[in-house]
Amino acid sequence: MKKFREEDLILYLYQECPPKLKSAIEQALDEDIALRDRLAVLRRSIRQLDKLRLRSPAKKSIKAIMEHARAASGKK
């Protein structure tokens, strides 16, 4: 039984994997309960991440990052 990386399964869930990989995953899903469980966990995680509200970083943080970048590049 082929082992699939998390990246492969994520591509599958987002319908962005090559046809050959899609076919291999679908065939494995018919036989591998553990793979179906992994896919279910990833699917739930994606749904939860989609529900999160993203916030912009604080202006103080942005200023600190920009000052650090300027210092690292040698510009004043």
C-alpha positions as CSV (number, residue, x, y, z in Angstrom):
1,M,0.0,0.0,0.0
2,K,1.4,3.4,-1.0
3,K,2.0,6.0,1.7
4,F,0.7,9.4,0.9
5,R,2.2,12.6,2.2
6,E,0.0,15.2,3.9
7,E,0.7,17.5,1.0
8,D,-0.7,15.0,-1.5
9,L,-3.9,14.6,0.5
10,I,-4.3,18.4,0.8
11,L,-3.9,18.7,-3.0
12,Y,-6.5,16.0,-3.3
13,L,-8.9,17.8,-1.0
14,Y,-8.5,21.1,-2.9
15,Q,-8.8,19.2,-6.2
16,E,-5.4,20.4,-7.4
17,C,-3.5,17.1,-7.7
18,P,-2.5,15.5,-11.0
19,P,-5.0,12.9,-12.3
20,K,-2.6,10.0,-11.6
21,L,-2.3,11.0,-7.9
22,K,-6.0,11.5,-7.7
23,S,-6.7,8.0,-9.0
24,A,-4.1,6.4,-6.7
25,I,-5.6,8.2,-3.6
26,E,-9.2,7.2,-4.6
27,Q,-8.2,3.6,-5.1
28,A,-6.4,3.6,-1.8
29,L,-9.4,5.1,0.0
30,D,-11.5,2.1,-1.0
31,E,-9.1,-0.2,0.9
32,D,-7.4,1.8,3.7
33,I,-9.5,2.9,6.7
34,A,-6.5,4.8,8.2
35,L,-6.2,6.8,5.1
36,R,-9.9,7.7,5.2
37,D,-9.4,8.8,8.8
38,R,-6.4,11.0,7.9
39,L,-8.4,12.6,5.1
40,A,-11.3,13.2,7.4
41,V,-9.1,15.0,9.9
42,L,-7.6,17.1,7.2
43,R,-11.0,17.9,5.8
44,R,-12.2,19.0,9.3
45,S,-9.0,21.1,9.8
46,I,-9.6,22.9,6.5
47,R,-13.2,23.7,7.5
48,Q,-12.1,25.0,10.8
49,L,-9.3,27.2,9.3
50,D,-11.8,28.6,6.8
51,K,-14.0,29.8,9.7
52,L,-11.2,31.7,11.3
53,R,-11.2,35.5,11.1
54,L,-7.8,36.8,10.2
55,R,-6.6,40.0,11.7
56,S,-4.0,42.4,10.5
57,P,-0.8,42.6,12.6
58,A,-0.5,45.6,14.9
59,K,1.1,48.7,13.5
60,K,3.8,48.4,16.1
61,S,4.7,44.9,14.8
62,I,4.8,46.1,11.2
63,K,7.1,49.0,12.2
64,A,9.5,46.7,14.1
65,I,9.7,44.3,11.1
66,M,10.4,47.2,8.7
67,E,13.1,48.6,11.0
68,H,14.7,45.2,11.3
69,A,14.6,44.7,7.5
70,R,16.2,48.2,7.0
71,A,18.9,47.4,9.5
72,A,19.6,44.0,8.0
73,S,19.9,45.5,4.5
74,G,22.3,48.2,5.7
75,K,20.0,51.1,4.6
76,K,19.1,53.9,6.9
